[in-house]
Amino acid sequence: MHDLKVTSWQLFGHDRLYVNLPDGTAIGWADLGSGTITVLHPRYRDAVTDALARQVPDMPALGEAEPPRPAFAPPPVPRIPPLRRTRMRKGEGAVARVPEAEAAAPPAPGPRVPEQARPPRQEQTSEPRPEREQGARRQTSPVKQAQPRPEEQATGRTGPPELPALGPADDLAARRPGAMLREQLGESGAGTLVRVATGALRRQKEADPRRTALAGERRVGAELRRLMRHGWRVLHSVPLPDGTEIGHLLIGPGGVFAVHAEHHPQASVRIGDGTLRIGDGDPEPYALDDRFGAGRAQRVLEAYCTFPVPVGTVLVFTGVSSLDVVTTPPDVRILRERQVSALAPLNGVLTPTQVERVYDVARHREAWAGA
């Protein structure tokens, strides 16, 4: 396993080398002070040893440590010896309580003191000695609680909620680009049979703008599928509870992107200063902040993941003759359809394990119920 990471850790007099999985999970460490290796999972025994040998080639042979103890074990509770009642001497007004072990131990021999130098015997008082009572009520040290992981501290949670088992009806991976438009136009399910039976498939005099939008969704979906060979995952037409949808969700090593398609055949497009101008028309207000669901997607995905999930926006114009972009927010990318391939080499944001976790959450319809 060459994708393991070895990190150095020094604290409280310890000098260790930790071996971690790509997602940051520790599977073992080497204590350089004691010369021992600790393996948390037996199946990673050889992988941990090889990773440490690659990190420090001249490291001497290390012996295996005992099974690891809990990181925050409570200190041992001091044992209080049982108390026993001693004999009441004649003339004493109370019974002194002393520990059994102390009463059974013979007094230590000391120098003989002349009878004249011995102090007069004091009568036993009825109140117990304060030091005896304090010893009987000795308190133990408080137990240290296990500290939450860094990602849990960042999100303020102790663990993500669990999603129900994924069934065919809740799996969004099977949705096609423009699924909601297809349903509105009757191109899916029983609507297709009804349109064929009634002869409603003949060409209309005026083009339906929904068909124009559907053409753009199909073309963007085809471009996004090309990225799957580079380790990216794609979902189409992600439904939201308010009746809207995220056109496409792209998940990969470069992060997560909410992708929106704009289809303007043979038109020149200019974007700048919060406006959109198509052809010779007047500029129209065009917001780019959270219009296409990036913020909602980030809140949903981070609710079920134990790591940050940054989500950006990608706006793809299809069929246009020219595209002029003046200014955009830093987390918004504006591309033509053939420029979508420029997203393929992006990496360094999510590990392969994190990509699969985000994809498993995003494809579950139940996860988007509270978006």
N, C-alpha and C positions, 0 to 999 in steps of 0.2 A: 504494500500500500504506500505508494510514493506521494500520495496527496496528504499525508499526515503533516502536521505542523508542530515544531518543537519550540517552546518559548521558555525564557529564563524567568525565575521567580525568586526573589530574595526578601525575606521579612522575618522578624522575630528571631534572628540568628540562623534561619534556614537558608540553604542555597540549593535550589532544585531546578531541574529541567523537566517541564511538563510536556507530554505528548498529547495532542488534541486532534480530534476528527476535523474534517473541513468545516463543520458547522459550529466548532468551538467546544464540543464536548470532550472533557478530559478522559483519557482511557488509561493513563499511567504516568509515573514520574520517576526520576532518578534523584536521590538525595546525595549530593556530592560530598557532604560532610561525613555521613556514615557509610557511604559506598554501597547503597542498597537500591534496588529497583522495585517499585510497587506497581503491580498490574491490577487495574480495577475490574477488567473483564478478561477471563482466561482465554477467550478466543483471539484476543489481541496480543497475546504474550510475545509471539515472534515479531509482530509488527512493531511493538513498542521497542524491543531490543534493537531491531534494525534501524529504526528512526533515530535512536540515541547514538548508535554507532556512526551513522552518517553525519550527525551534528557535531560530535566530538570524536574524531577518528583515533586520537591518542588517549582516549579515556581508558583507565585500567579496567580489568574485568570486574564487574559489579555483581555482588551476590543478591539473591532475591530476599525481599523483606517479608515480614509477617503480613497476614491479611490486614488491610488498612483499617484503623479504628475510626469511629465517627469523628468528623472535623471539629465538633463542638461537644465533647463529652463532658458531663458535669464532674466537678472535683469529688474525690471520695469523701463520703460522709463520715466524720469521726465517730467512732464507737464509744458510747458512754457506758462505763461499767455499771452493772446493777448495784443498787444500794441495799444494804442490810442493816438491820437494827442491832446495835451493840448493847452490851449489858449495861444496866443502870447501876452506877456505883452508889454506894451508900452516902447520902448527903447531897447528891446532885439533884437539881430540880427538874431536869429535862433529859430526854434521850437524844443523843447526838447521832446523826445519820452520816455514815462514811461509806465510801465505795467498798464493795466486798474485796476487790483485789488489794486495795490499800490496807484494809483491816487485817487481811491474811498475811501480808508481808511483814516480816520481823523488822524491828527498828534497826537502823544502821548503827553499828558500834561507833562510839565517840570517846573522846577523852573523859576520864573519870573526874567528876567535879566534886570537890569537898562538900560535905553536908552543910558547912557554915556558909559557903558561897552560893548555894542553890537558892533561887528566888522562891518566895512563898507561893504555895499552890493557890490558884484563883478558882473560885467556884464557877461551875458551868452555868451560863445564863440560859434563860428560856427561849431566847431568840436565836434562830439558826445563823451560822456564819454567812456573811454576804458572799464570800468566795465560793462556799459550798453551793449556795442557791444558784449563783450564776453558772457554776459548772453544770448543775442539773438542767438548767434551761439554755444550754449552749445552742446557738443557732448555726445552721449550716450555710455555706456560701451559696448565693443564688445561682441557678443553672442558666448558662448562657444559651440563648435561642439561636438557631441556625439563621444565618443571614440570607436574605433573598438574593437571587442572581442579579447581575447588573441589568439585564434586559427587563427583569421584573421591576427593579427599582425605577427604571426609566418610564415604564408604562403605568406604574402604581398598582399592578396586579400581582397576585400570587400564582396565577395560572390561567391560560385561556379557556373559554367555555368549550364544551364538546358539541360537535354537530352529530345529528342522527346518522344512521347508516345510509349511504348513498344508494338510492334506487334509480331505475331507468327514468321514472317520471321527474326526478329532481336533478338529473345530470344534464348540465348545460353544454357539455362537450359536443353533443349531437346537433346543436342548433346551427342553422346555416346563416350566412350573411344576409341581413335584411329580413330576419324571420318575422318581425312585427309588421313590416310593410307587406310581406307575402300574405299574412293573415288578413290584413285590411283589403288587399286586392283580390282575395279569394283564390290565391295560387297554392294553397296548402290545405290538406284535410278534405272535408266534404265540400268546401267551397268550390273546388275545381270541378267536381262532378256536376254541381248545380249550374256553373257557368257553361259547361259543355252542353248540358241538356237543354238549356234555354237559348243557346246560340249567342251568348253574351261575349264570345271571344272575338267577334268581328271588330275591325279597327274603328276607333272612335274618331270623330272629326278633330277634337282638340286633345292634345297629349295630356295625360294625367301627370301632374308633378310628382306624384308618388312613384310612378314608373321611372322617371328620371332619377330620383333619389335611389331607387333600388338598383339601377344600373351602376351607380357609383359605389354602392355597398358591395356589389359582386366584384368589381374591379379591384377595390382595396382588399377584399378578402383573399383574392388570388395572389396579390403581392405579399400579403402577410404569411400565407402558407409557404412561400419560398424561404422564410426565415426559420422554419422548423428544423431544417437540416443543420442549423447552427446552434441548436440547443434552446430555441425559443418555443414557448407554448402560446396558443392562440384560442380565444373564445370569441364567439360572435353573438351579437344581439342579446346582451346580458340584461334581463328585465329588472326594473326597479319598482318598488311598491306604489309609486305615484303614477304608474302607467307609462313612464318614459323608459328609455333604455340607454345603455352604453353600447355604441355601435360595434366596437371591437375592443378586446382587452388583450394586450400583448405582454407576456410574462417571460422574462429571461435573465441571463447573467447581467445585463445592463440595467435591470430594474423592471418596473411595471409602467405601461403606458395605456392611457385611455385614447383610443384612435377614433377619429370622426372623419367621415367622408363627405366631400362637397363636389357634386358633379355639375360642371358648367361646360357643355360641349362647345368647342371652338370659340371660347370667350377669353378675353384678357382680364386678369384679376389683379387688383392692387390692394394691399392691406397695410395700414399704417395709422397711428394715432387713434386706435379704437374704432376704425371705420373699415368698411369693405366696399370696394367699387368694382363693378362688373361691366366691362365694355365702356361705352360712353355714358353710362348712367351716373346718377348722382351718388356720392358716397353715403352709405347707410351705417348707422351704429352697429358695431359688431364686437361684442365682449368676448374676451379670451381667458378670463380668470378661472372660473370653475363651471363654465357653461356645459362642458361635455362630460362631467361626472368624475373627474380625477380625484377631487377631495372626498367625495362619497365613497369611491372605491378604496382609498387609503384608509378611511375609518373602518370599513368593513373588514379588510384584510388584516389590519393590525389588531382588531378585536379577537381574532382567532390565531394569531401568530405571536411568538415570544421574541420577535426581533422587529426592528423598524422596516417598513415596506414603503419606500418613496414611490409615488405615482406621478408621472408627468402627463402632458397632453401632446398628442400628435394630430395635426390637422392636415389631411391629404386632399388635394384638389386633383380631380380626374377630368380628362378630356379638354383641359384648358389649352389655349394657344400660347399664353404667356402668364407668368406669375411674378409679381413684383412685391416683395416684402420689405417694408420700411423698418418697423420696430415691432418687437414681440416681447412678452414677459420672459424671464429667464428659464422657466420650466415649461415653455410651449415651443414646439417645433412645427414649422409649416413646410410641407414638402409637396412635390408633384408625385404622381403615382410611381414613376420609375425611380424616384429617389428614396423609396421606402427601404430598399436594400442597404442603404447607408446605416441602418440601425443594426445590421447583423454583427459587426465587430464590437459593439459596445459590451463591456464587461466590468467586473470589479465591484458590482453593487450587491448581487445575491450569489450565494454559492449554489452548486447543483442541488444540494439537499434542500436549501431554502426555496429554490425555484419550484421543486415538486410539492413542497408544503403549501406555497401560495396557490399553485394551480389546483391542488386538491380542495382548498377552501373556495376558490373562485368558481369552480365548476358546480358547486352545491347550491341549488336554488334557495335552500333554507337560509344560507348565510346572508342573502340579500334582502331578507324579509324586513329587517330593521334599518335599511340604508336610508 
